[in-house]
Amino acid sequence: MKILFLCGSLEPGKDGVGDYTRRLVGELIRQGHEISIIALNDKYIDAIFQTKQESGGTMIEIIRFPAILSDKERYRHAEKYINQYLPNWVSLQYVPYSYNKYGLAWSILMLHKKIKKQGIKFCVTVHEPFVRIDDSKNPIHVLIALLQKIILRKILRPSCFVMTSISHYGRLLNNNNKNIVINRIPPNIVPVFIPLEVRKIKKEKLLNQMNVSKLIMIFGDRNTDSVIAAIERINQDNQNKIGILIVGKVSKSNIDKHFIHYTGFLSEVDVSCHLQMADLFVLPERVYKNNRGGASFKSGALAAALATPLPVMSSLGDMTETPPLIHGENIWFTDFNNPKRLKNDILYLLNDPVLLDSIKLGARQLYKEYLNWEVITRKYSDNILSVEKSDK
């Protein structure tokens, strides 16, 4: 099958949906499909860039259109490429703000009309549907949300099938009378084998450098203030200190504390190595008013920790699926808005190695059943083949 994928950006390590798209395409090419990728609004380049990118040893044809070009110019180039490539399928990886700074992807609709005229089949993976308004009183916020819903409804209506990563999004999208396929987000950072002795040496060196006895790990600057405050209180009250390993970006004000080690941007191999050194992975997803948010399967960070495997502490909200996420079995839920509970939960877990190992085993099983690339790729291929068979 000849497939063209559309996403926003393809800068390795800088765009989660782009990394996901590249990895999925690599897996599908190894299954025998012919595929290329267009980045329609790439903010990391300043000129049209046609090249190859590698994923898992497979080279992928890509073309990137810079965001500095006008919508008209970028989509004219995209249409020209599609006319030359002539795929059987076009697969849109949809996040509203990937294609327009206001999240209003009108140009996608125009491109889709031209694709449809050529008889090319079209499918969509919705990574994020639209901004949530709930009880918002900001009229501009409400207007943008409503426009995003209208645009997405028009994009989904003629699609052969629609995928999304979590059941919560599936419920939102079902209002469009489409059969929604739930296909989780697997890890962009897959486990890399690192000999036990090497890991021990690296971890011991880091523990001594930070003068701590245990390590928790966080990706980026996701609500880190509450976790840092909790660890600071724990370290004041306990002789055995805990260190925080922060991988990726974080605000400058947080990195001058002696118990925090900030890595900055790392290669996939180095991220995997750091994951394997940690005792606990903390994913402080925000939970807002009306229980909005929480840990979810749209998070590549959660998938990477489960794949390692590593015990995960996170939050419970309306985006969290329980089951398969089960408190005390394959994840530990806490309240990042409750300092006392957060502090006690961290201590409780780190002081119970048997429980940590049990959660780690549950995490590994969860990854195998729901989040490994073989499962995700097979579901994608099966949906394409199902449509092809029904058209014969």
N, C-alpha and C positions, 0 to 999 in steps of 0.2 A: 504494500500500500504506500502511496506517495502522499505525505502529510506535510503541511506547512504550519508551524507553530507561531503565534503572535504573542509577544509579551512587551513590557515597558522598557526594561533595561537588561543588559547582559554583562555588566561589569562583575567579574568573579569576586565573590565574597562581599559585595556591597549591596546586592539586591536579592532578597530571599526568594522571591518568585522567579527571578531570572536563574538563580542557582538551581531551584527545583525543576524548572523547565529544561535546563541543559542536562540535568541528571536523568530526567524521565526520557528525554529524546535519546540519550545515549543507550539506555536500556532497550528502548523500542527499536533502535537501529540494530542492536545485537540480536533482536528477534527476526530481523530480515526486512524491516520497513525502510523506505527511503524518505529521509526527513531533513528539512532545514528550518532555521529559526529567523524571524524578523524581530528586532527590538524597535518598536515604533516611536519611542519617546525617550531616548537614552541621554540622560543628563550628565554622563561621565565622559562624553566625547564632544568634539566641536566640528567634526566633518563626517560624512558618510564613510562607513568603515565596513568593508566586506572581507571576511577572513574565515579561519576555522578555529574552533575552541575544542578542547579535549575534555572528555568525561569518562572516567573508568577505562582509559586506554583507547577510546573510540573518538575519532575526529568528526566534528559536526560543522557543516556549512552554516555560516551565520551572516546576516547583514544588519548593521546598526545605523539607525537614523537619529541624528543628534536633536535634542530638545530645542536647541537654539533656532532650528528651522521652523518656519510657520507650519501649522497643521496642514494647510493646502499643499505645501511642497513635500512634506514627509509622506502624506498619503498618496500623492501622485507617484512618488518613487515606489511606494509599497505596491500600488496597483500595477505598475510596470513590471515589477519583479514577479508578482503573482501571474501575470499574463505570460511571462517567459517560463516560469517554473511549472505551471499547469498542474497543481496537486489534485489528488482525489478528494482530500479533506483539508479544511483549515480549522485549526484548534486555537481558540482564543483563551489566553490565561488572563482572567479579568480581575483587576483591582481598579476602582474608579480613578484614584489619584495617580496611577501609573501612566495614564494617557492624557491627563489634563490637570493643571495645578489646582483647579477648583473641584476636581472629581466629576466633571461634566464631559463625558466622552462621546460627544455628538458625532465626531468624525468617524468613530467606529461604525456607527449606523450607516453612514454613506459608503464606507468601504464594503460593508457587508452586503449592501444592495448590489454592488458591482460583482461581488463574488457569487451571489445567488444567480445573477443573470448568466453566468458561465456554467451553471449546473454543478458547481463545487459544493460538496456537503460541508456543513458547518456545525461545530460543537463548541461548548463553552465550559471551562472550569472556573467557577466563581470562588476566588480566594477571599474576597471581601465584597459584600453586596452594595451596601450604602451606609452612610452615617446614621446612627440611631438618634432619634429625636426624643422619644419618651416624653419627659416633662419639660423639655427645653422651651424657654420663653424668648429665645433669640430668633427674631423673624428671618434673618438671613440664613441662620443654621437650619431652620425648618424648611425654608424655600429650597436650599441646596439639597437637603435630604429628599424632598419630594421630587425634584428634578432628576436626581440620581435614580430614584425608583422608576420613574417614567422611562429613562434611557435604558435601564437594565431590562425592564419588561419588553421593550421593543427589540433588544438584542436577543433575549431568550426565546421569544415567540417562534421564530423560524428555525431554531436550533434542532438538530437531529437528536441530541441528548445533552443533558446538563449535569455537570458534576460539581460537588462542593465538598469541603473537608469535614464539616461538623453537622450534627443533626439540627442544631439551632438554626444554622443558615438554611438547611433543608426545609425547615418549617416556614421560614420567611419566604423562601423562593416558591414554595408550593402554591402560593397565592396566584402564581402565573400559570397554573394548570399544566405544569410540566412534570414529567416523571423525573424526580431528582435522584441521582446516584450519589451516595456518600462514599467518597474515596479519600482516605486520610492523607495527611502530609507526612511522608517518611523523612528520615534525617538526611540533610545535605552533608552532615559530618558523620560518615560511617566509621565504626570502630576499626582501628588499625592495630595489628598485633605488635605489642611492645613487650619484650621479655620481662618477666617479673623482677629480676635483679636490676635491670635498667630503671624500671619504674621506682623501685625501692630507693635506689641511689638518688634519683632526681627528687623524689618526695622528701627524703631525709635532708637533702641540701636545702630545699625550700623551707621546711619546718625550722631548721636551725637558723636560717637567714631571718625568718620572721619571729623567731623565739616563741613558737606555738606548738601544740601537740596534735591538733586536728585541723582539717581544712574543709571549708564549705566553698562551693563554687557558684558563681552567678555569671550569666551572659549579659553583657552590656549594662545599661543603666535603668533597667526595669524596676522602678519603685525601690531603689536600693537603700534609701534613707532609713526605712524602718528596720531593715536587716542589719545595717551597720550600727544603728543605735542599740539593737538587741545584743549584738556581739560585744559591743563596748561595755554594756552593763554586765554581761556574763563574765568578761575578762576582769572586771573590777572586783567581782565577788568570788572568783575561783582561781586556784593556783594553776590548773591546767588550762592554758589559753587556747582560744580558737582563732584561726586565721581565715581571712576571706580572699579567695582567688577570683579576681574579676577579669573575665576575658572579653575584649572588645572595648567599645567606647563607654566612658563614664565621666560625669562632671568633675572638673578639676578639684573642686573643694573636698571631694571625698577621698582623694588618693594620698593625702599626706599623713595618714594614720599608720602607725608602725605595723599593725596587724592586717593591713590590706596590701596584697600584691596585685598590681595592675599590669597585665600583659600587653595591652594594645592589640592591634590586628595580628592574627596568627594564621599560618597555613593550616589546612585541614588536618595534616598529620600532627602538628603541634597541639591543635585543639583537642584531638583525640587523646593525646598523651596527657594533657592536663585534666581531662575528664577522668581518666583512669587513676590519677593521683588523688582525686577528691574523695572525701568520706561521705559527703552529702551534697546533692545538687539542689539549690534553692531557686525557684521560679516565682518571684513575687508578682504574679499577675494581679492587676488592680481589680477590685470588685466595687462597683459604684452603687449609687442609690438604686433601689428596686432590684438588687442582687445582680446587676449587669456585670458581665465579664467572667473572670476566673480562668483556671487552667483549661486548655482545650487542645484538640488534635489538629488545630491549624498551626500550632507552634512547632517549628523545626527544632527549637531548643529542647522542648519536652521530648521530642522523638529521639534526638541525639543522646540525651541522658538515659532514656529507657533502653536504647540500643547498646549502651556501653557495657553492661548495665550498671546503673547508679541509682541508689534510693533518691527519690524526688520529694521535696516539700513544696507545696503550692497552695493555691486558694480554690475555693469552691464557689461557683457562680452559675448563672443560667446558661453559660456556654460550655459547662463541664458535663460530660456524659458519664453517669454513674448507674449501672456499669457501662462500659468495661473498666473505667477507673474506679477502684475500690479502696477506700480509706483503710490503712493498716495492712493492706494486702499487696498492692503494687504502687501505692503513692501515699503520702501523708498530707492531709489537709490542715491548714492552720488559718489564722486570721491576721493578716498583716496590718490591720487597723487596730489590733489589740496588743499593745506592747508586752503585757504580762504573759498572755497566752503564747505569743511568738517566742519569747525568751524561754518559757518552760518547755515548749515543744522541741525547740532546738536541743536543749539540754537532755530532755528525755530520750530523744532519738540517738544522739551521739554517745550517751551512756549505756545504750542497750545494743551491743553488737549483734546479738542473736536476732533482734527485730530488724535491724538494718539489713542483715543478710537475707532475711525472709522477704522483705520488701524488694530487695535487689533481684531475687529469684522471680518474684511476681512481675517485676518490670521487664525482665528478659522474656518471659512467656508472653506478656502483652505485646511486646515488640514483634515477636515471631508471628503472632496470630493476626495483628492488625496493621503493623507499620513497616514491615520490611518491603524492599523495593520490588521483589518478585510478586508479592500479593497486589501491590498498587498497580504495577505495569500490566499484570494479567487482567485486572478488572478494566483497565483502559482499553486494551486490545479487544477484550470480549465484547465491549459495548460497540466498538467500531464494526466488528465482524457481525454482530447481531443486526445492525442497521443494513449492512451490505447484503446479508442473507434475505432480509425481509423485502428488499428492493428487487430481488431476482424473481 
